[in-house]
Amino acid sequence: MASNSIGPERHHLARQVQAFRGHAKRLKRIFKDTVKVLSDLQDFDESLSIDQILAVDAQKCISNVVSGRTALVVFGDTRLRASIVNEILGEAILPIPRNSSEMWRMIHFKYKKHRVLSHTIDGFDFPTVVSRQHDHGLSRIPSETIRTEIPTVDPKLAEATLEVGLNNPILEGGFEIICSPSTSPGSLDGVRRSLQVCQVELHPFFVCGHDGKAPLNSQQVAELELIRRQMADVPLLFAVVSQEYMNMRRPSSEQSSHQISIMSQIYDQLCRLGYLNDVSPSHSPASIAPHDVPDTNPELNFNFIPVDTIVTNFLDFTPELLSFVQCNMRQQITSAASSLHDAHARCLQMLILYAHDLARDVLVTPKRIKYARTKEEELYTQLIDLASKKQGEIKELVHTAIAEAAEDVVSQVVQLEFDDSSLDSSYQAPDQKTAKKCVIQVTY
């Protein structure tokens, strides 16, 4: 039961998305300049890389904020998804099926000036007959364009996404809405396909519907577990859509003891799956401020905690959705900006230390060179003085050594027998050539 009117909460939500995208554009410029500067500085010092300055989780958070289109991704059974999408848009654009197990294709809502429908497969559009006939007068999407199990559906389009262009303030503000496709019991293909879409240039927020009749069954637990495991940093709004709401009756604002017991069990299940761990049941998500997130420490630890919430009364869905989106957007922008601020602070600290070392080298190096030159001159002077003072002693040592060795050398020469027979009886060499040969023989 959509309100069929765009209330102030939805206009406020659209303004929040516009403000968020404005902040994201500024962060994108800062992040781009940061990466460029670090790339230039890496030639000077290899430690100044983006991975050394900014944690990998922080880079992922910043990339999600600055590069993705903001989207609300709706999970749950078919009736719940249709009711939630209609409530978000403020108009009954989707038909409410009688059977929750009715198989629907993925539906992707985007902003267009005129309403238009088209089936899309891998980026290729296949306009439908309905879209050409009702481009300007479509009030509700025909079920035959959504359902996949009816005989008239072209088998080639069974896996196609239905893209819906709407002139709606929520979509015009920058939101896109994705209605997850239906899957057969025991299968998680629809959830996996939605998560794959979210990982391609999308900045998602998850909304999951539940009828509140019983605790989560094994299929719902498996879907929520898969969502949290693959995209742990994406916040989730868990909405309980009562049967009265889907039957176009105003639901009661009071809950019975049985309903309270079921909600308590659902809350415990969500906590065990990793949701709602940071929000107490008595607090609304709007009361959790961004500064509740632990600051990034100097060791590059990054802690971004998505703020999940649960809406037990669907009458409060729209204001709770506004608080949920506003809180998480504010927290993500703050976390991304704080991470960039910490990275810039680390860069400045390293550059200041480098500048200090260079300045110290400029001041100290000439003094060191002058000191070394002075000591070298002093050592040279001392060696010259020492040689001058010890010159007499050196001469005396040389004279003594020669005198002591002379007698021994002469005695050995006397006993030496020369091979040359040209020497006379007094061992006199008749010519210079013979004397030279004898000198050589004495030397060796």
TORDO-601497 format. One line per field, with one value per residue (C-alpha): residue number from 0; residue in three letters; chain; x, y, z. Coordinates in steps of 0.25 Angstrom, whole numbers, plus 2048, in hexadecimal, padded with zeros to 3 digits. Example, Ala and Ser with C-alpha at 12.3 -4.5 7.8 and 13.67 -1.06 7.14 Angstrom:
papa <- 0  1
lovo <- ALA  SER
lumlum <- A  A
u <- 831  837
v <- 7EE  7FC
w <- 81F  81D
END
This chain:
papa <- 0  1  2  3  4  5  6  7  8  9  10  11  12  13  14  15  16  17  18  19  20  21  22  23  24  25  26  27  28  29  30  31  32  33  34  35  36  37  38  39  40  41  42  43  44  45  46  47  48  49  50  51  52  53  54  55  56  57  58  59  60  61  62  63  64  65  66  67  68  69  70  71  72  73  74  75  76  77  78  79  80  81  82  83  84  85  86  87  88  89  90  91  92  93  94  95  96  97  98  99  100  101  102  103  104  105  106  107  108  109  110  111  112  113  114  115  116  117  118  119  120  121  122  123  124  125  126  127  128  129  130  131  132  133  134  135  136  137  138  139  140  141  142  143  144  145  146  147  148  149  150  151  152  153  154  155  156  157  158  159  160  161  162  163  164  165  166  167  168  169  170  171  172  173  174  175  176  177  178  179  180  181  182  183  184  185  186  187  188  189  190  191  192  193  194  195  196  197  198  199  200  201  202  203  204  205  206  207  208  209  210  211  212  213  214  215  216  217  218  219  220  221  222  223  224  225  226  227  228  229  230  231  232  233  234  235  236  237  238  239  240  241  242  243  244  245  246  247  248  249  250  251  252  253  254  255  256  257  258  259  260  261  262  263  264  265  266  267  268  269  270  271  272  273  274  275  276  277  278  279  280  281  282  283  284  285  286  287  288  289  290  291  292  293  294  295  296  297  298  299  300  301  302  303  304  305  306  307  308  309  310  311  312  313  314  315  316  317  318  319  320  321  322  323  324  325  326  327  328  329  330  331  332  333  334  335  336  337  338  339  340  341  342  343  344  345  346  347  348  349  350  351  352  353  354  355  356  357  358  359  360  361  362  363  364  365  366  367  368  369  370  371  372  373  374  375  376  377  378  379  380  381  382  383  384  385  386  387  388  389  390  391  392  393  394  395  396  397  398  399  400  401  402  403  404  405  406  407  408  409  410  411  412  413  414  415  416  417  418  419  420  421  422  423  424  425  426  427  428  429  430  431  432  433  434  435  436  437  438  439  440  441  442  443
lovo <- MET  ALA  SER  ASN  SER  ILE  GLY  PRO  GLU  ARG  HIS  HIS  LEU  ALA  ARG  GLN  VAL  GLN  ALA  PHE  ARG  GLY  HIS  ALA  LYS  ARG  LEU  LYS  ARG  ILE  PHE  LYS  ASP  THR  VAL  LYS  VAL  LEU  SER  ASP  LEU  GLN  ASP  PHE  ASP  GLU  SER  LEU  SER  ILE  ASP  GLN  ILE  LEU  ALA  VAL  ASP  ALA  GLN  LYS  CYS  ILE  SER  ASN  VAL  VAL  SER  GLY  ARG  THR  ALA  LEU  VAL  VAL  PHE  GLY  ASP  THR  ARG  LEU  ARG  ALA  SER  ILE  VAL  ASN  GLU  ILE  LEU  GLY  GLU  ALA  ILE  LEU  PRO  ILE  PRO  ARG  ASN  SER  SER  GLU  MET  TRP  ARG  MET  ILE  HIS  PHE  LYS  TYR  LYS  LYS  HIS  ARG  VAL  LEU  SER  HIS  THR  ILE  ASP  GLY  PHE  ASP  PHE  PRO  THR  VAL  VAL  SER  ARG  GLN  HIS  ASP  HIS  GLY  LEU  SER  ARG  ILE  PRO  SER  GLU  THR  ILE  ARG  THR  GLU  ILE  PRO  THR  VAL  ASP  PRO  LYS  LEU  ALA  GLU  ALA  THR  LEU  GLU  VAL  GLY  LEU  ASN  ASN  PRO  ILE  LEU  GLU  GLY  GLY  PHE  GLU  ILE  ILE  CYS  SER  PRO  SER  THR  SER  PRO  GLY  SER  LEU  ASP  GLY  VAL  ARG  ARG  SER  LEU  GLN  VAL  CYS  GLN  VAL  GLU  LEU  HIS  PRO  PHE  PHE  VAL  CYS  GLY  HIS  ASP  GLY  LYS  ALA  PRO  LEU  ASN  SER  GLN  GLN  VAL  ALA  GLU  LEU  GLU  LEU  ILE  ARG  ARG  GLN  MET  ALA  ASP  VAL  PRO  LEU  LEU  PHE  ALA  VAL  VAL  SER  GLN  GLU  TYR  MET  ASN  MET  ARG  ARG  PRO  SER  SER  GLU  GLN  SER  SER  HIS  GLN  ILE  SER  ILE  MET  SER  GLN  ILE  TYR  ASP  GLN  LEU  CYS  ARG  LEU  GLY  TYR  LEU  ASN  ASP  VAL  SER  PRO  SER  HIS  SER  PRO  ALA  SER  ILE  ALA  PRO  HIS  ASP  VAL  PRO  ASP  THR  ASN  PRO  GLU  LEU  ASN  PHE  ASN  PHE  ILE  PRO  VAL  ASP  THR  ILE  VAL  THR  ASN  PHE  LEU  ASP  PHE  THR  PRO  GLU  LEU  LEU  SER  PHE  VAL  GLN  CYS  ASN  MET  ARG  GLN  GLN  ILE  THR  SER  ALA  ALA  SER  SER  LEU  HIS  ASP  ALA  HIS  ALA  ARG  CYS  LEU  GLN  MET  LEU  ILE  LEU  TYR  ALA  HIS  ASP  LEU  ALA  ARG  ASP  VAL  LEU  VAL  THR  PRO  LYS  ARG  ILE  LYS  TYR  ALA  ARG  THR  LYS  GLU  GLU  GLU  LEU  TYR  THR  GLN  LEU  ILE  ASP  LEU  ALA  SER  LYS  LYS  GLN  GLY  GLU  ILE  LYS  GLU  LEU  VAL  HIS  THR  ALA  ILE  ALA  GLU  ALA  ALA  GLU  ASP  VAL  VAL  SER  GLN  VAL  VAL  GLN  LEU  GLU  PHE  ASP  ASP  SER  SER  LEU  ASP  SER  SER  TYR  GLN  ALA  PRO  ASP  GLN  LYS  THR  ALA  LYS  LYS  CYS  VAL  ILE  GLN  VAL  THR  TYR
lumlum <- A  A  A  A  A  A  A  A  A  A  A  A  A  A  A  A  A  A  A  A  A  A  A  A  A  A  A  A  A  A  A  A  A  A  A  A  A  A  A  A  A  A  A  A  A  A  A  A  A  A  A  A  A  A  A  A  A  A  A  A  A  A  A  A  A  A  A  A  A  A  A  A  A  A  A  A  A  A  A  A  A  A  A  A  A  A  A  A  A  A  A  A  A  A  A  A  A  A  A  A  A  A  A  A  A  A  A  A  A  A  A  A  A  A  A  A  A  A  A  A  A  A  A  A  A  A  A  A  A  A  A  A  A  A  A  A  A  A  A  A  A  A  A  A  A  A  A  A  A  A  A  A  A  A  A  A  A  A  A  A  A  A  A  A  A  A  A  A  A  A  A  A  A  A  A  A  A  A  A  A  A  A  A  A  A  A  A  A  A  A  A  A  A  A  A  A  A  A  A  A  A  A  A  A  A  A  A  A  A  A  A  A  A  A  A  A  A  A  A  A  A  A  A  A  A  A  A  A  A  A  A  A  A  A  A  A  A  A  A  A  A  A  A  A  A  A  A  A  A  A  A  A  A  A  A  A  A  A  A  A  A  A  A  A  A  A  A  A  A  A  A  A  A  A  A  A  A  A  A  A  A  A  A  A  A  A  A  A  A  A  A  A  A  A  A  A  A  A  A  A  A  A  A  A  A  A  A  A  A  A  A  A  A  A  A  A  A  A  A  A  A  A  A  A  A  A  A  A  A  A  A  A  A  A  A  A  A  A  A  A  A  A  A  A  A  A  A  A  A  A  A  A  A  A  A  A  A  A  A  A  A  A  A  A  A  A  A  A  A  A  A  A  A  A  A  A  A  A  A  A  A  A  A  A  A  A  A  A  A  A  A  A  A  A  A  A  A  A  A  A  A  A  A  A  A  A  A  A  A  A  A  A  A  A  A  A  A  A  A  A  A  A  A  A  A  A  A  A  A  A  A  A  A  A  A  A  A  A  A  A  A  A  A  A
u <- 800  808  804  803  809  817  818  823  82B  82D  831  83A  840  842  849  852  856  859  862  869  86C  872  87B  87F  883  88C  892  894  89D  8A5  8A7  8AB  8B5  8BA  8BD  8C4  8CD  8D1  8D4  8DD  8E4  8E6  8F2  8F8  8F5  8EE  8E8  8DE  8D5  8C6  8C6  8D0  8C8  8BA  8B4  8AE  8A0  8A1  8A4  898  88F  893  892  884  880  886  884  877  869  860  856  84C  84B  83F  83F  833  828  820  815  81E  827  81C  816  824  827  819  81B  829  824  817  80E  808  811  813  807  805  805  7FB  805  813  81A  816  823  828  834  83D  838  841  83B  842  83E  838  830  825  821  827  829  834  83A  849  853  862  860  857  849  83D  831  823  816  811  81C  819  80A  80A  817  80F  803  808  803  807  810  809  80B  80E  81B  820  81C  825  81D  811  811  811  81F  82A  834  83F  83A  838  845  843  842  836  83B  831  833  82B  829  82A  831  838  83E  841  848  853  84D  84B  842  845  83A  841  83C  834  83B  836  836  844  84B  853  855  84C  854  861  85D  858  866  86D  866  869  878  878  879  86E  86D  862  859  852  843  83E  82F  829  81A  81C  813  81F  82E  837  837  843  842  841  84D  855  852  856  862  867  864  86C  878  879  877  879  87B  86D  862  855  847  83E  82F  824  818  80B  800  7F6  7FF  800  7F1  7EF  7EB  7F1  7F9  7F8  802  801  808  803  80C  80D  812  81C  822  823  82A  834  837  83A  842  84B  84C  851  85B  861  862  86A  85F  85B  867  869  85B  853  844  840  848  845  851  850  855  862  86C  878  882  87D  886  894  89E  8A9  8B6  8C4  8C6  8BC  8B0  8A3  896  889  87D  870  864  859  84B  83E  830  825  81A  819  811  81F  826  828  82D  836  83B  83F  846  84D  852  856  85E  865  868  86E  876  87C  87F  885  88D  892  896  89D  8A5  8AA  8AD  8B5  8BC  8C0  8C5  8CE  8D3  8D6  8DD  8E6  8E9  8EC  8F5  8FC  8FD  903  90E  911  912  91B  924  925  92A  932  939  942  946  94A  952  959  95C  962  96B  970  973  97A  983  986  98A  993  99A  99C  9A2  9AB  9B0  9B2  9BA  9C3  9C5  9C8  9D1  9DE  9D9  9D5  9E3  9EA  9E1  9E5  9F4  9F4  9EC  9F6  A02  9FD  9FA  A07  A10  A06  A04  A14  A16  A0C  A11  A1F  A1A  A13  A18  A16  A13  A1B  A29  A2E  A31  A3F  A45  A42  A33  A34  A2B  A33  A27  A1A  A11  A18  A16  A07  A06  A0C  A04  9F7  9FC  9FF  9F1  9EA
v <- 800  80B  819  81E  82B  831  835  83E  832  82D  83B  83C  82E  833  840  837  82F  83B  841  833  833  841  83D  831  839  842  835  82F  83B  83B  82C  82D  838  830  824  82D  834  827  821  82D  82B  81D  820  826  81C  80F  80E  81A  811  811  803  808  815  810  803  7FA  7FA  809  80A  800  809  816  80F  80B  819  821  818  811  815  814  809  803  7F4  7ED  7DE  7D5  7CD  7D3  7D9  7E0  7E5  7EB  7F2  7F8  7FD  804  80A  80F  816  81B  815  807  805  7F6  7ED  7E5  7D6  7CD  7C2  7C5  7BA  7C1  7C1  7CF  7D4  7DF  7ED  7F9  807  813  821  825  831  828  81A  80F  800  7F8  7EA  7EA  7DF  7E2  7F1  7EF  7F4  7ED  7F6  7EF  7F1  7F7  801  806  807  80D  816  822  81C  810  810  802  7F8  7ED  7DF  7D9  7E1  7DD  7CE  7C4  7B7  7BB  7B4  7C1  7C4  7C3  7B9  7C2  7CD  7C4  7C9  7D7  7E3  7EC  7FA  804  813  81C  82B  82A  833  827  823  831  833  829  81C  80F  804  7F5  7EB  7DE  7D2  7C6  7B9  7AB  7A5  7A1  7A9  7B6  7BA  7C6  7CC  7C8  7CF  7DC  7DC  7DB  7E7  7EF  7EC  7F4  803  803  808  800  800  7F3  7F2  7E4  7E1  7D7  7D4  7D3  7C6  7BD  7BE  7BD  7B0  7A9  7AF  7BD  7BB  7B5  7C2  7CC  7C4  7C5  7D3  7D6  7CD  7D3  7E2  7E3  7F3  7F5  7F9  7F2  7F7  7EB  7EF  7E7  7E8  7E4  7DC  7E8  7F1  7E8  7E6  7F5  7F7  800  7F7  7F8  800  7F6  7E8  7DC  7D4  7C9  7D4  7D9  7CB  7C9  7D7  7D3  7C6  7CD  7D8  7CD  7C6  7D3  7D5  7C7  7CA  7D6  7E1  7EB  7E9  7F7  7FC  7F9  7F6  803  80C  811  811  820  820  81A  825  823  826  819  812  80F  819  814  811  814  805  807  7FF  803  800  804  7FE  7FE  803  7F8  7FA  7F3  7F9  7F1  7FA  7FD  80A  80F  80A  817  820  814  812  821  820  813  819  826  81F  816  820  82A  81F  81A  828  82B  81E  821  82F  82B  820  82A  834  82A  826  835  836  82A  830  83D  837  82F  83B  844  839  838  847  847  83D  845  852  84B  845  853  859  84D  848  854  854  846  848  853  84B  840  849  84F  842  83D  849  847  839  83C  847  83D  832  83D  841  833  830  83C  839  82A  82C  82B  81E  818  81B  815  808  807  809  7FF  7F4  7F6  7F5  7E8  7E2  7E6  7DC  7D0  7D5  7D6  7C8  7C2  7C9  7C4  7B5  7B7  7B0  7B7  7AF  7B9  7B4  7C2  7C7  7C7  7C2  7CE  7CD  7DA  7DB  7DF  7E6  7ED  7E2  7D7  7E0  7E1  7D2  7D1  7DB  7D4  7C7  7CD  7D3  7C6
w <- 800  7FB  7FF  7F0  7F5  7F6  805  80B  810  801  7FD  808  804  7F6  7FC  804  7F8  7F0  7FC  7FD  7EE  7EF  7FB  7F3  7E7  7F0  7F6  7E9  7E4  7F1  7F0  7E1  7E5  7F1  7E8  7DD  7E7  7EE  7E0  7DD  7EB  7E9  7E0  7EC  7F6  7F4  801  7FD  7F6  7F8  7FF  809  80C  80B  810  806  80D  80D  7FE  7FB  804  7FD  7EF  7F2  7F7  7EC  7E0  7E1  7DE  7EB  7EB  7F4  7F2  7F7  7FB  800  7FA  7EE  7F6  800  7F5  7EE  7FA  7FE  7F1  7F0  7FE  7FA  7ED  7F4  7E9  7E5  7D9  7DB  7DC  7E9  7E5  7EC  7EE  7F5  7EC  7DF  7D7  7D3  7CB  7D1  7D0  7CF  7D1  7CC  7CA  7BC  7B9  7B3  7B7  7AF  7B0  7A9  7AB  7AC  7AA  7AC  7A9  79D  79D  797  798  79B  794  7A1  7A2  794  797  7A5  7A5  7AA  7B1  7B9  7C7  7CB  7C5  7BE  7C5  7B8  7B6  7C4  7C5  7BF  7C1  7B8  7AA  7A2  7A7  79C  7A2  79D  7A7  7B3  7B9  7B4  7BE  7BD  7BD  7C1  7BE  7C8  7CB  7DA  7E4  7EA  7DD  7D9  7E5  7E1  7E7  7DF  7E4  7E1  7E3  7E5  7DC  7E1  7E2  7E5  7F3  7F7  7ED  7EF  7E1  7E2  7EE  7E7  7DA  7E2  7E9  7DC  7D7  7E4  7E2  7D5  7D7  7E1  7EF  7F6  802  804  808  80C  80E  818  81B  82A  82B  82F  832  826  81F  819  80B  811  81B  80F  807  812  815  807  806  813  80E  800  804  813  812  80C  816  817  81A  81F  81D  822  819  81F  818  81A  812  806  807  806  814  81E  828  837  83E  84A  84A  852  85B  850  846  850  853  844  842  84E  847  839  840  847  839  832  83D  83C  82D  82F  82E  839  841  843  845  852  850  858  84F  841  837  836  844  840  83C  832  83E  844  83A  83F  839  82F  837  832  82E  823  82A  824  82B  823  82A  822  82B  829  82E  82F  82D  834  830  822  825  829  81C  815  821  825  817  817  824  81F  812  819  824  81B  810  81B  821  814  80F  81D  81D  80E  812  81F  817  80D  818  81F  812  810  81E  81C  80F  815  821  818  80F  81C  820  813  812  820  81C  810  817  822  817  810  81E  823  816  814  822  821  815  81B  828  820  818  824  82B  81E  81E  82D  82A  81E  827  832  829  822  830  835  829  82B  839  837  82B  833  83A  82C  827  833  832  823  825  831  828  81D  826  82D  820  818  81F  81C  80E  80B  811  808  7FC  7FF  800  7F3  7E7  7DA  7CD  7C4  7C2  7BD  7CB  7CF  7DC  7E4  7DF  7D6  7CB  7BE  7B8  7BC  7B6  7BE  7CB  7C8  7C7  7D4  7DB  7D6  7DB  7E9  7E9  7E7
END
